[in-house]
Amino acid sequence: MTTGLWMLLAIAPSFGASFYLETPPVSEKTAATEIAKAAEDAGPSRVVRRYLEGSGWQYVVVVEGFTDQGVAQKAAHDLARSAGMSVDVYAAEGSEARRVATETAGPAAIAKAEVVVPTPPPTPVPAPVPAPPAPSPRHGGPKTPAVVAASAAPPTPASADPSVALNESFARVRPAVEQVRAAPSLVFEFRRSVPDGPIVKHTYAARGADRYLDVVIESGAGTSSRSGISSGDAWLQASSVTHEDLTRTKEMLGRFAPDSILSTLFAVATTDAQLGGATFELDAKGNLARASWRDGTQDLAQDFGDWRDAGGGVVVPHRVRTWRDGALVDDVEILRLDVKPKVDERWFRVPS
């Protein structure tokens, strides 16, 4: 996954779990106290001191009291943007806790962009060639043949300028983003995995104000489920069908929409080269290959690969990997993004 740039690690809803947020460690308690103040709107927060091997005593801020993963992620998203740092979401079940999501501030919160473009192969220098005869001042003919060497540095095309190359790369993203935003209905399928976590396939669909999400645990622990909004009625189906709060369900389902999972692309499609503090790398075809930036005390990066049509003419990367301090934390495989889909009408009905 930068809207900044988000990394969403949302997986299937966890039942019977409570959720809490945790910020990155800082060495000064005063800094942690300031972060805790920024977290007051998210919920009850406290500063926790921990001893980290190699770093000594560090302080983190913990925000507790969430019973819904979608609500916890929304709070983490807001806190990440306001505090300018990544925020982890943990699910606590009994005496165990596991990280289920990370929200980041994203490069839009920082100030200056840098672009790395592939270095083209050296241009061969042609052998010297005779120049056209120069007229003699007196006889209109050549006195001595002149030899002119071709320039070893031919004129640089506009796209070789890093800022131009970056904006050209961003411009390639805009048609897909515009199609998604304008689509009256769409289907978005992706597979997501996190280290030591389950592999989950998601099918998200939207039609007007109606929404549908099918979450299938393909391997690992978790509970498959379906949820949606049908004519203003929010629902969840796991072992049985329950009616849910509409606002919270909207927020939760929004975390699985294309503009959240691919929020980096949606950001660059509307900001030209103004995403700050990030380094953008382009592949040999000029597509965005990597965005990397500093988030508080952490180095974050997103890799984009396998650019092609995902359905209905929408060209997107089919692999998005997110790294934190050099470690892979999120791996998303795009399976389908169709803005002219034939949808199953049953998706938009409350299950009986």
N, C-alpha and C positions, 0 to 999 in steps of 0.2 A: 500498500500500500500503500505535495503532498499536499476554502477549506484548508483550509490548510490540509496538510497531509495527514490522514488518519491511518492507523492500522487497527482494523477491527478483527478480533479473534472470536467473534460470537459463534457459539455452537448451539446445540439443542438446549431448550430450557431444562434446568435442573429442578427436579421436584423434591421437596423436603429439605432444601438447602437454604442457608442464609448467605448473603453476599456482603462483601466489604471492599473498600477501595484502599490502595496503598500507593504512596508516592515514592520516588527514588530516594535513596539515602543521601543525607547531607551531613557535613562534619560539624556544623555550628547549630546549637539548639535555637539560637535567635532566628536563624533562617527557617528552621522547621516551624517555629512559632508563627512566623509570617505566612508560611504556607497553610498552616492550620486555620488562620484567620480567613484566608482566601477560600478555604473549604467549608466555611460555616454554612453557606447556602446549600451545600450538598447534603449535609446531615451532621449528626453528632461526630465530632472529630477529636482525636487525641494524639499527642506526640509520644512516640515509643523509642526508647534508646536500645540499640543493639550493638553487640560487638562483632565486627566483621574481620575475618582473618586477613591480614595484610593492610587493613584500613583503620583498625582501632575502633573506638566507639563512634557510632553514626546514629543519626536520628531520621526516623520516617514518620509520616503522618498517616494515620489510619482513620477512615471514615466508615462507620458501621450503620446498621439498622435497615438494610435492604432485604426485602423478601422476594424481589423479582429481578431477574438478571437484566432484562431490558431497561428497567428503571435505573439499575446500578450502572449500566453502560452509558446511559444518557448523562447521568451525574458525572461519571468519569470523563466523558467527552467535554462537558462544560468546564470542569475543573482543569483539565489539561490545557484548554484554550486560555482560561483566565490566569493560570499560574505559569504558563509557558513551559510545561514539562510533561512527560508521559505519566500516565496514571494506570496502574494495574487493577483489574477486577478479579477478586478471588471468590470461589464458592466454598463455603465451610459446611461440612457434613460430619457431625460427631466431633471427633478430635482431629480430623484431617481437613486440610485446605488445599485447593489447587487453583492455579491461575487459569482463568477462562477467557480473559480479554485484556487487551492493552489499547488505551486511547492515547494519541500523541498530540502535541501542540501543532506539529506540522511546520514546514518551512515557511509558510505564509506569515508566521509570527516573528520571523527573523528578517535581516535587512538586505543582503546583497547576493545576487545570483552569480554563479560561475558556470561556464559551459565547457565540457570536454567533448571534442569531436574527433572522430577517427582520423589519423594522419594518412593522407593519400600516398600511394606509392610514388617514388620520384619520377618526374617526367623526363624521358630520355631527351638529350640535347642533340638535334640533328647536326650532321657535319656541315661545315661552312659551305655556302653555295655562292656562286658568282652573282653579284648584283647586276641589275640592268645597266647597260652602257650609259655613262654620263656624257652628255654632249660636250664636245670640245668648244672652248670659247671662240675659237677662230674658224674651225671647219665643221662643227656640228657633229663630230664623231669622238670616240673614246681615245684618250691618250694612253692610259694604262688601265687594265682591268682591276676593278675594286672587288674586295672580298668582304662579305658581311656575315658574321656569325649569328645564328639564331640565339635569342635570349634564353639563358638557362632558367629564368624565372618568368614564365608567361603570365599574362594578366590573371589575377586571382578572381575566380567567380564569386558573386555576391554571397552564395551560400557557405563559402569557406570562412566568412566572418562569423565568429562564435555566436554573437547575439542574433544575427540573421538566421543562422542555422537552427538555433534554439527556437526562434519564433516560427520558422518553417515547420519544425517538428511539432510544435504546439498546434499549428494550423491544421496539421493532418488529423489531429484528435478531434477538432471542432465538429466536423460533420457527424461523427458518431454521437458525440455529446448532444448536439442539437436534435438529432433524430430521437434519442432516448427521451429528452425533455419534452418533445412535441408529441410523442406517441400517445394516442388515446388508450392503448393497451400494450402490454409487453410481457414477455416471459424471460426470466433470467435464471440460468442454472449454473451452479458452480460446486466444486468439491473443495473442502478445506481441511487442513490438518495442522496441528500444533505439536511440538515435541512432547512426547510422553502423554499425548491426548488422543482422543478418538479421530477417526477419519469420517467426515460427515458430508453427505450430499444435500444441497439445498436447492429447492425449486421455488422461486419467488415469482409471483404473477400480480399484475395490476391491470385493472380495467375501470376507468373513471375513478371513483372514490373507493371502490372495492379492492381488497387485497387478499392474497393467499400465500401461505408459506408451508411447504412440506419439508420436514427435516428428517433425514434417514441416516441413522448411525450404521455406517458400512462396516466398521470394525472398532473395537475398543468399547469402553464403558459409556453408558448414556441411555437416554430414552428417546426413541423416535416419536415424532408428534406432527400434528397439522394444526394450523391456526389461521385465522383470517378475519376480515371485516366484510360483512355481507349486508348491504343496504343499511349501514349504520349500526349493525349488531356485531360486536366483537366476540369471538369464540376461540376455544382451545380444545383440541381432541387428542388425548393421550390414551389412558385406559377408558375414559368416558368423556363426554362432551360437557364443557362448562362455559358459562357466559362470563366474559371478562370486561374489565374497565376499558372503554373505548380509547381514551387518551393514552393510557399506558400501552395498549396494544398497538396503536399507531406508532408510538415511539419505538417500541420493540421491533416491529416489522420494518420500520425505516432503516434499521441497522443492517438489513439484508438486501436493500435496494441497490441498484447499480451505482448510484451517486455516493453511496457509502463504501461499498466494497472497492470501487474504482475511484475513490475521491481524489486521488492525486491527478488522474486524468481530467476529472471535472474541474479541478482547480486550474491546471495549466491551460485548459481550453478557454478560459475567460480572463487570464491575468497577463498574457504575453510573457515577457521575461522578467516579471516583477516579483516572482516568488523569491523571498530573501533568504540569505544564509545557506542556500542549498547549492550543491554541485550537481549539474545534470550532465549525464553522459549519453551520447547518441551512438547507435549502431551504424554499421557500414551503409545502411539504406536511409539513414537520417531519422530513424524512429527513436523515440525515447527508450533508452536501455536501462538507465539507473538514475535515481534521485537519492542523494545522501545529504544529511544535515546533522547538526549538533542540537540535542534536546536536553537542556539542563546539564547533567553530568554524563549523559549517554550519547553514543554515536549511533544514529539510526540510518538505515538505507532501505530502499525498495528497488528490486530488479524487475524489469518488464521484458518478457520474451514471447516468441511465437506470435507475432502480429499477423492477424488474418481475419477474414470475415467470420463473425460469430453467428450470422443469420440475419436475413433482411438487409444486407448491405452494410451492417455495422462492423467496422474494422477496429478491433481492440487487441491488446496482448492477451494471449490465452494462458499465460503463466505469470503470476505476481508473487514474488517472495519478499518477505520483510525480515530485516536483520537488526539486531540490537547488540551493540558492542561486539560485532563479529559473529554472533551466534544467531542461527535461524530461529525465528519465533513464530512465523506464520507462512503457510504455503497454500496459495489459492490457485486452482485450475479452473479456468472459465470453460464451461461446456457449451453454453448457448446464451445468446443475447439477441432476442428476436423482437423487433418493434412492429411486426405485422404478423402476429401469431394466430394460429387457430387454437383457441383455448378450450379446455374442458369446462363446460357450463357447470358441472358439479363443484368445481373449485370455489365458485362464488355463491354457494348455498350453504347455510348452516347445516351441518350434519344432523341427521335425526337420531 
